Amino acid sequence: MLLVAAANSHAADARLDLTASSEHVWRGQVLSEDAIFTPALSVSAGRATLSAAAVYDLENDREAGRIDLDAAYRVLFDYVNLEGGISSYSYPNSAAESTAELRLKASIPDFFIVPALSLYRDIDEHGGFYALLEIAHEREISEVLFLNLAASIGWADADYHTYYFSEDVSAWNDALFSLSARWDVNNQTSLRVFGSCSFFVDGMVGDAAEATYDRDATSLAGISLSLLF
């Protein structure tokens, strides 16, 4: 699914994530109410990472409903991590249009509550802008068990909302709260269970989401197995 060639002397590391969840939700949009299975493979060499993921509907045709490809590069400073990247989203078995985004993300990983700000700009279909502010805290329960609490809120411009919701408005978009627990089985294997709830902050966008995606709020649960190579 993915080939990578690194133009530096760092050895490449690979990670395979196998995730099952009760619904397919992306930025608050309920793309499928059916359970999904998402295999994802990423390969990192130095500061660069290439990744690919596919979303399979487990209750209908079991074909790939969405394929994501991503390339990222990280720059690490004393207190701040910066990441730039490009992502493409395609829908091989539906009439939905494929698109791509540029991304810039800044985070401060050493804080007790880790803040992060991500900026996305569509470069294919609509040229819209989406910003995501996140906070997260991980607590060590034992040497192998960790608990993570996270929250985020998104904002988008009129081009973004017009494309996804047919609303010509710049406004707050989705808010999300999540809880997960991770068990590190060994140095190469971990198991994570998670749950989240999300809703649309702006009333006009929420009404449009309910009309377009049948719901303006949702919750989901899932489990993920991660393997390092």
C-alpha positions as a LaTeX table, in Angstrom:
\begin{tabular}{lrrr}
\hline
Residue & $x$ (\AA) & $y$ (\AA) & $z$ (\AA) \\
\hline
Met1 & 0.00 & 0.00 & 0.00 \\
Leu2 & 2.90 & 2.34 & 0.57 \\
Leu3 & 6.49 & 2.58 & $-0.63$ \\
Val4 & 8.96 & 5.04 & 0.86 \\
Ala5 & 12.51 & 6.03 & 0.00 \\
Ala6 & 14.30 & 8.24 & 2.50 \\
Ala7 & 16.97 & 10.63 & 1.28 \\
Asn8 & 18.95 & 10.53 & 4.52 \\
Ser9 & 20.91 & 8.12 & 6.66 \\
His10 & 18.20 & 7.49 & 9.24 \\
Ala11 & 16.74 & 4.02 & 9.37 \\
Ala12 & 13.05 & 3.80 & 8.48 \\
Asp13 & 10.47 & 2.81 & 11.08 \\
Ala14 & 7.08 & 1.41 & 10.14 \\
Arg15 & 3.84 & 1.38 & 12.09 \\
Leu16 & 0.65 & $-0.52$ & 11.30 \\
Asp17 & $-2.62$ & 0.54 & 12.98 \\
Leu18 & $-5.70$ & $-1.69$ & 12.76 \\
Thr19 & $-8.74$ & 0.21 & 14.02 \\
Ala20 & $-12.42$ & $-0.68$ & 14.30 \\
Ser21 & $-15.01$ & 1.89 & 15.33 \\
Ser22 & $-18.78$ & 2.09 & 15.57 \\
Glu23 & $-19.16$ & 4.91 & 13.00 \\
His24 & $-17.20$ & 6.88 & 10.42 \\
Val25 & $-17.01$ & 10.47 & 11.65 \\
Trp26 & $-14.74$ & 13.15 & 10.18 \\
Arg27 & $-14.72$ & 16.68 & 11.60 \\
Gly28 & $-18.16$ & 16.11 & 13.06 \\
Gln29 & $-19.62$ & 14.84 & 9.78 \\
Val30 & $-21.20$ & 11.40 & 10.07 \\
Leu31 & $-20.01$ & 9.86 & 6.81 \\
Ser32 & $-21.37$ & 6.43 & 7.73 \\
Glu33 & $-23.51$ & 5.18 & 10.61 \\
Asp34 & $-22.17$ & 1.65 & 10.05 \\
Ala35 & $-19.18$ & 0.13 & 11.83 \\
Ile36 & $-15.92$ & 0.64 & 9.98 \\
Phe37 & $-12.47$ & $-0.95$ & 9.84 \\
Thr38 & $-9.46$ & 1.26 & 9.12 \\
Pro39 & $-6.01$ & $-0.21$ & 8.41 \\
Ala40 & $-3.30$ & 2.46 & 8.31 \\
Leu41 & 0.39 & 2.16 & 7.51 \\
Ser42 & 3.01 & 4.85 & 8.16 \\
Val43 & 6.72 & 4.84 & 7.45 \\
Ser44 & 9.04 & 7.38 & 9.09 \\
Ala45 & 12.65 & 8.20 & 8.30 \\
Gly46 & 14.21 & 10.99 & 10.29 \\
Arg47 & 11.75 & 13.89 & 10.32 \\
Ala48 & 9.70 & 12.70 & 7.34 \\
Thr49 & 6.64 & 10.44 & 7.42 \\
Leu50 & 4.53 & 8.93 & 4.66 \\
Ser51 & 1.25 & 7.23 & 5.48 \\
Ala52 & $-1.78$ & 5.63 & 3.89 \\
Ala53 & $-5.13$ & 4.56 & 5.32 \\
Ala54 & $-8.33$ & 3.01 & 3.98 \\
Val55 & $-11.80$ & 3.01 & 5.50 \\
Tyr56 & $-13.94$ & $-0.12$ & 5.01 \\
Asp57 & $-17.66$ & $-0.32$ & 5.79 \\
Leu58 & $-18.17$ & $-3.53$ & 7.76 \\
Glu59 & $-21.94$ & $-3.77$ & 7.31 \\
Asn60 & $-22.55$ & $-3.08$ & 3.63 \\
Asp61 & $-20.30$ & $-3.76$ & 0.64 \\
Arg62 & $-17.07$ & $-3.99$ & 2.72 \\
Glu63 & $-15.26$ & $-2.05$ & 0.01 \\
Ala64 & $-12.94$ & 0.87 & 0.66 \\
Gly65 & $-15.16$ & 3.91 & 1.13 \\
Arg66 & $-12.28$ & 6.32 & 1.54 \\
Ile67 & $-8.51$ & 6.31 & 1.00 \\
Asp68 & $-6.23$ & 8.84 & 2.69 \\
Leu69 & $-2.62$ & 9.52 & 1.68 \\
Asp70 & $-0.39$ & 11.83 & 3.68 \\
Ala71 & 3.17 & 13.18 & 3.63 \\
Ala72 & 4.56 & 15.14 & 6.59 \\
Tyr73 & 7.81 & 16.73 & 7.74 \\
Arg74 & 8.56 & 17.74 & 11.33 \\
Val75 & 10.88 & 20.42 & 12.69 \\
Leu76 & 11.66 & 20.18 & 16.41 \\
Phe77 & 12.62 & 23.18 & 18.52 \\
Asp78 & 13.31 & 23.44 & 22.26 \\
Tyr79 & 9.65 & 23.81 & 23.22 \\
Val80 & 7.63 & 23.76 & 20.02 \\
Asn81 & 7.15 & 21.07 & 17.39 \\
Leu82 & 6.20 & 22.21 & 13.88 \\
Glu83 & 4.81 & 19.91 & 11.23 \\
Gly84 & 3.98 & 20.62 & 7.62 \\
Gly85 & 2.18 & 18.19 & 5.38 \\
Ile86 & $-0.12$ & 17.44 & 2.49 \\
Ser87 & $-3.08$ & 15.04 & 2.55 \\
Ser88 & $-5.31$ & 13.64 & $-0.17$ \\
Tyr89 & $-8.77$ & 12.14 & 0.35 \\
Ser90 & $-10.40$ & 9.95 & $-2.28$ \\
Tyr91 & $-13.69$ & 8.04 & $-2.37$ \\
Pro92 & $-13.26$ & 5.22 & $-4.89$ \\
Asn93 & $-16.73$ & 3.68 & $-4.52$ \\
Ser94 & $-18.93$ & 6.76 & $-4.33$ \\
Ala95 & $-19.72$ & 9.93 & $-6.25$ \\
Ala96 & $-17.93$ & 12.11 & $-3.68$ \\
Glu97 & $-15.16$ & 14.27 & $-5.12$ \\
Ser98 & $-11.53$ & 13.61 & $-4.21$ \\
Thr99 & $-9.66$ & 16.52 & $-2.69$ \\
Ala100 & $-6.37$ & 17.50 & $-1.05$ \\
Glu101 & $-5.22$ & 19.78 & 1.75 \\
Leu102 & $-2.06$ & 21.48 & 2.94 \\
Arg103 & $-1.43$ & 21.37 & 6.69 \\
Leu104 & 0.65 & 23.29 & 9.21 \\
Lys105 & 0.62 & 22.17 & 12.85 \\
Ala106 & 2.32 & 23.56 & 15.96 \\
Ser107 & 2.33 & 21.81 & 19.35 \\
Ile108 & 4.06 & 22.14 & 22.73 \\
Pro109 & 4.55 & 18.51 & 23.85 \\
Asp110 & 6.23 & 19.15 & 27.20 \\
Phe111 & 3.28 & 20.99 & 28.77 \\
Phe112 & 1.15 & 19.18 & 31.37 \\
Ile113 & $-1.81$ & 19.82 & 29.09 \\
Val114 & $-0.47$ & 19.65 & 25.54 \\
Pro115 & $-1.86$ & 22.36 & 23.21 \\
Ala116 & $-1.81$ & 22.11 & 19.43 \\
Leu117 & $-3.02$ & 24.31 & 16.58 \\
Ser118 & $-3.49$ & 22.92 & 13.07 \\
Leu119 & $-4.25$ & 24.98 & 9.96 \\
Tyr120 & $-5.64$ & 23.30 & 6.82 \\
Arg121 & $-6.11$ & 24.76 & 3.35 \\
Asp122 & $-7.87$ & 22.89 & 0.57 \\
Ile123 & $-5.90$ & 23.02 & $-2.68$ \\
Asp124 & $-8.20$ & 21.03 & $-4.96$ \\
Glu125 & $-11.98$ & 21.28 & $-4.71$ \\
His126 & $-13.02$ & 24.40 & $-2.79$ \\
Gly127 & $-10.00$ & 26.33 & $-1.48$ \\
Gly128 & $-11.51$ & 26.49 & 1.99 \\
Phe129 & $-9.71$ & 27.03 & 5.28 \\
Tyr130 & $-10.14$ & 24.95 & 8.45 \\
Ala131 & $-8.40$ & 25.52 & 11.80 \\
Leu132 & $-8.33$ & 23.10 & 14.72 \\
Leu133 & $-7.35$ & 23.92 & 18.30 \\
Glu134 & $-6.64$ & 20.87 & 20.50 \\
Ile135 & $-5.66$ & 20.15 & 24.08 \\
Ala136 & $-4.69$ & 16.75 & 25.49 \\
His137 & $-3.39$ & 15.22 & 28.68 \\
Glu138 & $-1.95$ & 11.73 & 29.13 \\
Arg139 & $-1.76$ & 10.17 & 32.59 \\
Glu140 & 0.40 & 7.17 & 33.39 \\
Ile141 & $-1.62$ & 4.64 & 35.38 \\
Ser142 & 1.18 & 2.07 & 35.44 \\
Glu143 & 4.31 & 1.29 & 33.45 \\
Val144 & 2.21 & $-0.17$ & 30.63 \\
Leu145 & $-1.19$ & 1.52 & 31.01 \\
Phe146 & $-1.94$ & 5.12 & 29.99 \\
Leu147 & $-5.10$ & 7.25 & 30.01 \\
Asn148 & $-5.59$ & 10.12 & 27.56 \\
Leu149 & $-8.14$ & 12.94 & 27.74 \\
Ala150 & $-8.52$ & 15.32 & 24.79 \\
Ala151 & $-10.75$ & 18.09 & 23.51 \\
Ser152 & $-10.78$ & 20.13 & 20.33 \\
Ile153 & $-12.73$ & 22.82 & 18.51 \\
Gly154 & $-12.68$ & 23.66 & 14.81 \\
Trp155 & $-13.31$ & 26.86 & 12.85 \\
Ala156 & $-13.84$ & 27.13 & 9.11 \\
Asp157 & $-14.34$ & 29.86 & 6.53 \\
Ala158 & $-17.22$ & 30.38 & 4.15 \\
Asp159 & $-15.65$ & 28.38 & 1.30 \\
Tyr160 & $-15.30$ & 25.32 & 3.54 \\
His161 & $-18.84$ & 25.58 & 4.92 \\
Thr162 & $-20.31$ & 26.20 & 1.47 \\
Tyr163 & $-18.69$ & 23.05 & 0.10 \\
Tyr164 & $-19.53$ & 20.69 & 2.96 \\
Phe165 & $-22.75$ & 22.23 & 4.34 \\
Ser166 & $-24.11$ & 24.63 & 1.67 \\
Glu167 & $-23.85$ & 27.49 & 4.17 \\
Asp168 & $-21.97$ & 30.62 & 3.09 \\
Val169 & $-20.71$ & 31.52 & 6.56 \\
Ser170 & $-17.39$ & 31.72 & 8.40 \\
Ala171 & $-18.04$ & 30.23 & 11.84 \\
Trp172 & $-17.11$ & 27.72 & 14.50 \\
Asn173 & $-17.41$ & 24.17 & 13.23 \\
Asp174 & $-17.12$ & 21.00 & 15.30 \\
Ala175 & $-16.21$ & 20.37 & 18.94 \\
Leu176 & $-14.96$ & 17.00 & 20.16 \\
Phe177 & $-14.26$ & 15.35 & 23.52 \\
Ser178 & $-12.46$ & 12.01 & 23.69 \\
Leu179 & $-11.21$ & 9.50 & 26.23 \\
Ser180 & $-8.85$ & 6.61 & 25.49 \\
Ala181 & $-6.83$ & 4.01 & 27.37 \\
Arg182 & $-3.65$ & 2.43 & 25.95 \\
Trp183 & $-2.01$ & $-0.79$ & 27.03 \\
Asp184 & 1.60 & $-1.24$ & 25.89 \\
Val185 & 1.82 & $-4.99$ & 25.51 \\
Asn186 & 5.53 & $-4.78$ & 24.65 \\
Asn187 & 7.91 & $-2.44$ & 22.85 \\
Gln188 & 6.34 & $-3.24$ & 19.48 \\
Thr189 & 2.66 & $-3.76$ & 20.29 \\
Ser190 & $-0.02$ & $-1.64$ & 21.94 \\
Leu191 & $-3.80$ & $-1.88$ & 22.29 \\
Arg192 & $-6.07$ & 1.13 & 22.65 \\
Val193 & $-9.77$ & 1.50 & 23.41 \\
Phe194 & $-11.42$ & 4.85 & 22.86 \\
Gly195 & $-14.65$ & 6.77 & 22.85 \\
Ser196 & $-15.62$ & 10.25 & 21.73 \\
Cys197 & $-18.53$ & 12.61 & 21.32 \\
Ser198 & $-18.75$ & 15.53 & 18.91 \\
Phe199 & $-21.21$ & 18.26 & 17.96 \\
Phe200 & $-21.38$ & 21.43 & 15.89 \\
Val201 & $-20.88$ & 24.65 & 17.82 \\
Asp202 & $-22.53$ & 27.11 & 15.46 \\
Gly203 & $-26.31$ & 26.68 & 15.25 \\
Met204 & $-26.55$ & 27.43 & 11.53 \\
Val205 & $-23.79$ & 24.95 & 10.70 \\
Gly206 & $-25.38$ & 22.39 & 13.03 \\
Asp207 & $-28.75$ & 22.68 & 11.27 \\
Ala208 & $-27.02$ & 22.28 & 7.91 \\
Ala209 & $-25.11$ & 19.23 & 9.21 \\
Glu210 & $-28.34$ & 17.60 & 10.37 \\
Ala211 & $-29.91$ & 18.22 & 6.95 \\
Thr212 & $-26.86$ & 16.95 & 5.05 \\
Tyr213 & $-25.50$ & 14.18 & 7.30 \\
Asp214 & $-28.68$ & 13.37 & 9.30 \\
Arg215 & $-27.11$ & 14.37 & 12.65 \\
Asp216 & $-25.56$ & 17.44 & 14.22 \\
Ala217 & $-24.04$ & 15.48 & 17.13 \\
Thr218 & $-22.73$ & 11.96 & 17.52 \\
Ser219 & $-20.70$ & 9.62 & 19.67 \\
Leu220 & $-18.61$ & 6.57 & 18.85 \\
Ala221 & $-16.42$ & 3.88 & 20.40 \\
Gly222 & $-13.64$ & 1.76 & 19.04 \\
Ile223 & $-10.53$ & $-0.32$ & 19.51 \\
Ser224 & $-7.12$ & $-0.11$ & 17.83 \\
Leu225 & $-4.12$ & $-2.41$ & 17.61 \\
Ser226 & $-0.73$ & $-0.83$ & 16.80 \\
Leu227 & 2.35 & $-2.73$ & 15.63 \\
Leu228 & 5.81 & $-1.22$ & 15.26 \\
Phe229 & 8.44 & $-2.65$ & 12.91 \\
\hline
\end{tabular}
